[in-house]
Amino acid sequence: MQSHYKIAGISIRVDAPTELSDNEGFSLYRVNPQPEDFSISLIPDQDFAIPPFDGKPVFSDPMHLVLQGEGKCLHLFRIPSTRGVSAWNWLEPGNSLEIHYHPGAESYYLNSTGCFNCAGIERILFEGGKFLFHCSYVDDRGGGVLFSAPSGGGKTTQASLWERYAGATMVNGDRAVLEKTQDGYTVHGLPIAGSSGVFLNRSLPLKAIFIVKKAAENRAVRLSQQEAFQAVFSELTINTWNHPFVLSAVDFAMNLAAKLPVFRLECRIDQGAVEAAKRELEQL
């Protein structure tokens, strides 16, 4: 059966033995059938076996292992609650993907969250010319304002302060999608939001990015182009083993840093942090 989603303007069709079940986030991005930009096929392997492949590890974390060799990449996926590999797929350029999974794990893969965790939403976005950015995202009077920092750095806290003191709306507490357009840059919502639980489906012109740094006093300082590039590039989600992906991300971050205001927001957790950032926006 088919399930259809539209994420950051990219139409995605998922073919699976049954219709995918959705969590609250993905339900906001489900659409009626339409021509797809990217397709995912979920294939249960009754005799599940990882293909023999003499590749070397180029990426590993608790969920993913990527092996590369002979001009090919094999992706092995582990469900977070288990240790063993329960799905695999070949990582090939293009707008389609086949995921082979163990039938005993179908409850995970036939859920939209599990499906897209395995597929790698950053790869789908890259194929559509867009990039996943680690940040909190607020709607400030019809314009997107982003707060970025490493995990625990206070980005979601600052977005919450903008809701409280500036009348903004938090669109996503942990991730957003960046896109270069003819008129500048657009920021899109995402059905994945970390622990924030905020994942509105909303796309807006991007006004500015603030790099959050906890401090004793509140002030916002515009970064140089080189500083802005480093700050933005470091928070993009990139498949580092995919050379064209890396080069495109470098080019994207360099262009954004040259054209969009990026600030370092040294701040406390109070209204003054909002006011310091607002002052800089008003002077643009």
Beta strands, then each sheet from edge to edge (+ up, - down):
strand 1: 2-7
strand 2: 10-15
strand 3: 38-44
strand 4: 56-60
strand 5: 64-69
strand 6: 72-78
strand 7: 85-90
strand 8: 96-101
strand 9: 131-134
strand 10: 136-140
strand 11: 143-148
strand 12: 169-172
strand 13: 175-181
strand 14: 184-188
strand 15: 203-214
strand 16: 219-222
strand 17: 262-267
sheet 1: 1+ 2- 3- 8- 7+ 6- 5+ 4-
sheet 2: 9+ 13- 14+ 15- 11- 10+ 12-
sheet 3: 9+ 13- 14+ 15- 17- 16+
end
